[in-house]
Structures are given as structure tokens and as C-alpha cells.
Amino acid sequence: MRSDVLLYFDDEAGAALRLAQAASLAPAPVARHRFPDGEIRLQLPDPLPARVVLLRTLDRPNDKLIELLLAARTARTLGARHLTLVAPYLAYMRQDIAFHPGEAVSQRIVGRFLAELFDAVITVDPHLHRVTALQEAVPVAQAVALSGAPLLAELIAQRRPGALLIGPDSESAQWVSQAAARHGFEHAVCAKQRRGDHEVDIQLPALPVAGRPVVLLDDVASTGNTLAQAARLLRAAGAATVDVAVTHALFAGDAAQCLREAGVGEIWSTDCIAHPSNAVFMADILADALKRLD
Ligand code: R5P
């Protein structure tokens, strides 16, 4: 094939074509057939050039990890010498220790699995809690962690100038303070205690919110309960509006509806995961990272 290739799956065609254009890559779909018993068959372009990029965001990750195994191993047999995974959302990063005896430390296991398949991994706002560098979780030659926060901050500055920017937990301080430094938002974070998959306790920061537009900024909304609980408290405290901006729109089940019922107005997300709330596109930022790889 002519130039470096971007392999992608049909359900990510939109993001793939944006990335291919931004990074000057030749887009090539991977054909996929699902057998009645649930197994899959993949077919890649043959032959492949020496440098190949594979785009696969890892929401709903379990089937996709098998796809990565089949696609990466096949790409090597078809001529790929340098294989980069662009996984805008990187799954299984939250279980970084065994919280109870016998638990699988999924972050390490999935990280090593990816490192055995790829030469480079690029992702966005990976959920790294107890490790500081992506390479500790994904021990690959080049591990690149980008952020969606600057794009979201720019959007918030346009749509809600003068908003109070709130992070729903202490971990969100990194994105909130970064966005505030750039656009001068007043900002703070809540305190959060998780009691289960669907139960969180939130304490609002001690600053007046009555009559003010508030935007909640976080890396990921999964069940939506974290943001919904923060929004409920903010509305009860008199916030004029509460909007939400997240890098990763996982929105499991009825998460979006749960946010609306909590009094959230706008929901904005990056296109790391395709979702109707996507309001900013990561293609240029991902393309820059691809160009900087060895
Ligand atoms: C946790 O620290 C993350 O930043 C998110 O706040 C969390 O994963 C959101 O989960 P959920 O939407 O299920 O409350």
C-alpha cells in the first residue's frame, strides 16, 4: 500500500476518517464478520506497509480486546513492522490494585497484553490513579497520554464565559485547574466517597454558587451518578445552570437521562467515544502525537 495506513472498524468510521485526514494516513477498514456463536472473523488489507496505525477506542472493551489480538497479530504477518494503537479511551485502567484478596489487577494484565501487541500506544485521559505514568500501566516502548481537557475548556469558555468550574472529586483537580489556568475560570473540586457501582456521596466545595452558571468537568461519566449527585447538590444550592463536560462519554445504561433528571442542561464530550454529546474532536491532537512518534 502507498503510505502509512490507518486501520479502523466500521463503527468508528467518523473518528477514523477525521484522524486519517489530520494525520495524512490512508484509511483502511477492517472487515468483520460475527459468526452465530459469537466468534469473529477479521480481514485486513493485504499487504500492509511497514508502519500501521490501528484506531480502536476501548469502551465496551471485552470483544474489542479480542479484535485487537486478531488484528495486531495479522497485521504483523501482512508486513507491519511498527504498529501503533490509538485507543482514545483505554479500558480497565481503574482496577490498579487488588482491593480484596484474589482480585485480578486488570490494569496491569490488560496493559501488558497491549504492550505485547503494539510498539506504541496513544490514549486520552487514561484513568491512572496510583501510577503516575502511562508506561507503568502499559509497558510499551512509546506510551502517550493526551488530554481532552484543553479542548473542553475552550468550548466552555465560548459557551459559558464566567462559569464556575467544578470537579466532582479530588482526581478531577488536574483537569479543572488546567482549564482554569488557561481561561481564568473560578474553580474548585468536590469531595467524593464511592459506596458502590451506583452510590456516591459528594460534598460541595465551600464557595457560593447561588445564581451562578456552573460547569462540571471530569474525565469520564460511566453510570453518571457522580455528576448527577454533584448536579443535584449544586441545583439545590441555587446554581443558575449546571452543564457537564467530560472527555469520555461512556454513559452506561440510562446515565444521560439520570443527568437530565438531576438538573443538568448541556452535556458536552470529546469524540474519544462516539456519543450524541460529542462536541469537540480529538483528531488534530491525536495526529500531532502520531507525528511525534519515533
Ligand atoms: C472517578 O474517579 C472518575 O473520574 C469518575 O468520576 C467516575 O468514574 C464516574 O463514574 P460514574 O459516572 O459511574 O459515577
Boltz pocket constraint, residues with backbone or C-beta under 6 A from the ligand:
constraints:
  - pocket:
      binder: B
      contacts: [[A, 168], [A, 169], [A, 171], [A, 172], [A, 197], [A, 200], [A, 218], [A, 219], [A, 220], [A, 221], [A, 222], [A, 223], [A, 224], [A, 225], [A, 226], [A, 227]]
      max_distance: 6.0
